[in-house]
């Protein structure tokens, strides 16, 4: 295959020996299968800013720290340098997030290098050594759907326990390798403690995964792990060994209609008595004149 221009610097630096094929093209990047010595890896080539479709919403970038004050000012002023700095910050978020999550037990592709806007990482394969399919490409049994759901909810909890929310989790950002689901694509990851949209984004991640897997295990649609996880997180009770139930724990008590009617009638009686008293006072004053 002809070497893509963006991968040429990696060839020159000896980080990549050859490009085998293009794996996919997404809203943020092109992904290629490459050979690095005796290893087969992935090269994720981020698209130029003016060719990307993903909107860098403030919902994602809120709370992100820019190391250089000069870069932060340039991003705020939207200068040419600022736009370049913003692009680099967006890309480095994925690199930093993947590196961090791998150390705390979240199943993501192994990170190898990041050079000239190209991320080199592990190629996830299935049990036959072929490129792993995305979750949305699979037809699952109900039992397997429940297993994957339990695992992915656990991964969401693990990420949040370490202050991270994926931000765009769905069946399209989960590969199913020879050891099970692997979560990919982290450029939109958010830092939970410093982002006002964390609750909404977390719940959307959970709902996306649940909605897809409930196609195969319909009872999953009746769960609400997003609200439960957020409630535990807010109260400082979320931890890796937490036992989730899939509901918020709120008990709905039957409405006591008789008590409500009794209270309403009591208010009405007081109001009638007050109006009668005012009428009698007004009549008494009129008779005096």
C-alpha positions in Angstrom: 0.0 0.0 0.0 1.2 3.5 -0.7 2.5 5.3 2.4 0.0 8.0 3.6 1.8 11.3 3.8 1.1 11.7 7.5 2.8 8.4 8.3 6.0 9.2 6.3 7.7 10.9 9.3 7.2 7.7 11.3 8.8 5.7 8.5 11.7 8.1 8.5 12.1 7.8 12.3 12.0 4.0 12.2 8.8 3.8 14.2 6.9 2.2 11.3 8.3 -0.1 8.7 5.3 -0.4 6.3 1.6 0.2 6.0 -0.5 -2.9 5.4 -4.0 -1.5 4.8 -6.5 1.1 5.9 -8.6 -0.2 8.7 -11.3 2.6 9.0 -12.0 6.2 8.6 -13.9 8.1 11.3 -15.0 11.5 12.2 -11.8 12.3 14.0 -9.1 10.1 12.4 -8.0 7.5 9.8 -6.8 4.2 11.2 -4.2 2.0 9.4 -2.7 -1.4 10.1 1.1 -1.0 10.1 4.1 -3.2 10.6 6.6 -2.3 13.2 9.5 -4.8 13.1 7.9 -8.1 13.8 4.8 -6.6 15.3 1.5 -5.6 13.7 0.0 -2.4 15.2 -2.5 0.3 14.5 -1.6 3.9 13.5 -4.3 6.4 14.2 -3.9 9.5 12.1 -5.8 12.4 13.4 -7.5 14.5 10.7 -6.5 18.1 10.2 -8.7 20.6 12.1 -10.5 21.9 9.0 -11.4 18.4 7.8 -12.8 17.0 11.1 -16.5 16.6 11.7 -16.6 16.2 15.5 -17.6 19.3 17.3 -15.3 20.2 20.1 -18.1 21.2 22.4 -17.4 23.0 25.6 -19.1 20.1 27.3 -16.0 18.1 26.7 -13.2 20.7 27.0 -14.5 22.3 30.2 -12.1 21.7 33.1 -9.2 20.6 30.9 -5.9 22.1 32.0 -3.6 23.6 29.4 -0.1 23.4 30.7 1.1 26.7 29.2 -0.6 30.0 30.1 0.5 31.3 26.7 -1.3 28.4 24.9 -4.3 28.9 27.1 -4.6 32.6 26.1 -4.1 31.7 22.5 -6.9 29.1 22.6 -9.2 31.6 24.3 -8.4 34.3 21.6 -8.7 31.7 18.8 -5.6 32.8 17.0 -3.9 30.5 14.5 -1.5 29.4 17.2 -4.4 28.9 19.5 -6.2 26.6 17.0 -3.1 24.6 16.6 -2.7 24.4 20.4 -6.3 23.3 20.8 -5.8 20.5 18.2 -2.7 19.3 20.0 -4.6 19.4 23.4 -7.5 17.4 21.9 -5.1 14.7 20.7 -3.0 14.6 23.8 -6.1 14.0 25.9 -6.6 10.6 24.2 -2.9 9.7 24.7 -2.8 10.8 28.3 -6.2 9.1 29.1 -5.3 5.8 27.4 -1.9 5.7 29.2 -3.5 6.4 32.6 -6.5 4.1 32.2 -4.3 1.2 31.2 -2.4 1.4 34.5 -5.6 1.2 36.5 -7.1 -1.8 34.9 -9.4 -0.4 32.2 -9.2 -2.5 29.1 -8.0 -0.3 26.3 -5.5 -0.8 23.4 -1.9 -0.6 24.6 -0.2 2.7 23.7 3.2 2.6 22.1 4.0 6.1 20.7 2.6 9.4 19.6 4.5 11.3 16.9 3.6 14.1 14.5 -0.2 13.7 15.2 -0.1 9.9 14.8 -0.9 7.5 17.6 0.7 4.1 17.5 -1.2 1.5 19.5 -2.0 -2.2 19.9 -4.0 -3.9 17.1 -6.9 -5.7 18.9 -7.6 -9.1 17.3 -10.1 -11.9 17.8 -9.4 -15.5 18.7 -8.5 -16.3 15.1 -6.0 -13.4 14.8 -8.2 -11.3 12.6 -9.0 -7.6 13.3 -11.5 -7.5 16.2 -15.0 -6.5 15.2 -16.8 -3.6 16.8 -19.6 -4.5 19.2 -22.2 -3.2 16.7 -21.1 -5.7 14.2 -22.0 -8.7 16.3 -25.2 -10.7 16.9 -25.2 -11.8 20.5 -27.0 -14.3 22.7 -28.9 -12.9 25.6 -26.4 -14.5 28.0 -23.4 -12.9 26.2 -25.2 -9.5 26.0 -25.6 -9.6 29.8 -22.0 -10.6 30.3 -20.8 -7.7 28.1 -23.1 -5.3 29.8 -21.9 -6.3 33.2 -18.3 -5.9 32.1 -18.8 -2.5 30.4 -20.7 -1.1 33.4 -17.8 -2.2 35.6 -15.4 -0.4 33.2 -17.4 2.8 33.4 -17.3 2.5 37.2 -13.6 1.9 37.2 -13.0 5.0 34.9 -15.1 7.2 37.1 -13.4 6.0 40.3 -10.2 7.4 38.7 -11.9 10.6 37.6 -12.6 9.9 34.0 -15.7 9.6 31.9 -15.4 8.3 28.3 -17.8 10.9 26.8 -18.7 9.0 23.6 -19.1 5.4 24.7 -21.4 3.3 22.5 -21.4 0.0 20.5 -19.2 1.8 17.9 -16.4 2.5 20.4 -16.1 -1.0 21.8 -14.0 -3.7 20.1 -14.6 -7.4 21.0 -11.2 -9.0 21.1 -10.0 -12.5 22.0 -10.3 -11.6 25.7 -13.6 -9.7 25.5 -14.6 -6.0 25.0 -12.0 -3.4 24.6 -12.9 0.3 24.9 -11.4 2.7 22.3 -11.5 6.4 21.2 -10.8 8.8 24.1 -10.2 12.3 22.6 -13.5 13.5 24.1 -12.8 12.0 27.6 -13.8 14.4 30.4 -12.5 15.0 33.9 -15.4 14.3 36.2 -14.5 16.6 39.1 -14.1 19.7 36.9 -16.9 19.4 34.3 -20.4 20.6 34.9 -21.8 18.2 32.3 -20.4 15.0 33.9 -23.7 13.7 35.1 -25.4 14.1 31.7 -22.4 12.6 29.8 -21.9 9.7 32.1 -25.6 8.8 31.9 -25.5 9.0 28.1 -22.6 6.6 28.0 -24.4 4.1 30.2 -27.7 4.5 28.3 -25.9 4.0 24.9 -24.4 0.7 26.0 -27.6 -0.5 27.7 -29.8 0.4 24.7 -27.7 -1.6 22.3 -27.3 -4.7 24.5 -31.0 -4.6 25.5 -31.7 -5.6 21.9 -30.4 -9.1 22.8 -31.4 -9.1 26.5 -34.5 -6.9 26.7 -34.6 -6.9 30.5 -31.6 -4.6 30.5 -33.8 -1.8 29.2 -35.5 -1.7 32.6 -32.3 -0.8 34.4 -30.9 2.6 35.4 -27.2 2.1 36.2 -26.4 5.6 35.1 -28.4 7.3 37.9 -27.3 4.7 40.4 -23.6 5.2 39.6 -23.9 9.0 39.7 -25.7 8.9 43.0 -23.0 6.8 44.6 -20.3 9.0 43.1 -21.9 12.2 44.4 -22.1 10.7 47.9 -18.5 9.5 47.9 -19.6 5.8 48.0 -18.5 4.7 44.5 -15.7 2.2 44.6 -14.4 -0.7 42.5 -16.1 -3.4 44.6 -19.5 -1.7 44.7 -22.5 -3.9 44.2 -24.8 -2.3 41.7 -28.5 -3.2 41.4 -29.5 -1.2 38.2 -31.9 1.1 40.0 -31.6 4.2 42.1 -32.9 2.6 45.2 -35.9 5.0 45.4 -39.0 3.3 46.7 -42.3 4.5 45.3 -45.0 4.4 48.0 -48.7 4.1 47.0 -50.6 7.3 47.1 -53.0 7.7 50.1 -55.9 9.3 48.3 -58.0 9.6 51.4 -55.3 11.5 53.3 -54.9 13.9 50.4 -58.6 14.5 50.1 -58.9 15.0 53.9 -56.1 17.6 53.8 -57.7 19.4 50.9 -61.1 19.5 52.6 -59.6 20.8 55.8 -58.0 23.7 53.8 -61.4 24.4 52.1 -63.2 24.5 55.4 -60.8 27.0 56.8 -61.1 29.2 53.7 -64.9 29.1 53.8 -64.9 30.0 57.5 -62.5 32.9 56.9 -64.6 34.2 54.0 -67.8 33.9 56.1 -66.1 35.8 59.0 -65.1 38.6 56.7 -68.6 38.8 55.2 -70.1 39.0 58.7 -67.7 41.8 59.7 -68.5 43.8 56.6 -72.3 43.4 57.2 -71.9 44.4 60.8 -70.1 47.6 59.8 -72.7 48.5 57.2 -75.5 48.2 59.8 -73.7 50.5 62.2 -73.8 53.3 59.5 
